Amino acid sequence: MSIVEDLIENLVERNAVDLSGAVTIALIDDGIKIKGRIFSTLRDQVKNKNLLNIDVPVDAEVKVGEIVIPLPNIP
């Protein structure tokens, strides 16, 4: 096996990622607001051990500028 194959096997084939959490999406002036929490666990399936636990708070606003749609002149 090559080094690349060993790396892929160790990172992708042996590990699993679990995601859970809740996110709310609300409409605001000029965009949307996203708020919530996401929990993630990286687990080694061969050794049956958790390698990494992450608790990520999410608080974001996405604003969209004006959208102008030109209309043709109708005589």
C-alpha positions, 0 to 999 in steps of 0.5 A: 500500500502507498502512503496516500492509501494508508492516510485515506484508510486511517482518516476516512475508513476508520473514522466516523462523524456524528452531528446533532443539534438545533438551528433556527432560521429567521427572516430579518430586514435585508436577509436571514439570521441563523442561531443555534448549536451544533454538536459533533463527535469524531470517533475511531471505529476500530478502537471504538474511542472518541477522538474529538468532541466539539460544541459549536455555537452558531450565530450568523446574519446573512444580508442581501443587498438590493436586487434590481431587475430592469424591465423593458420599455413597453411602448 
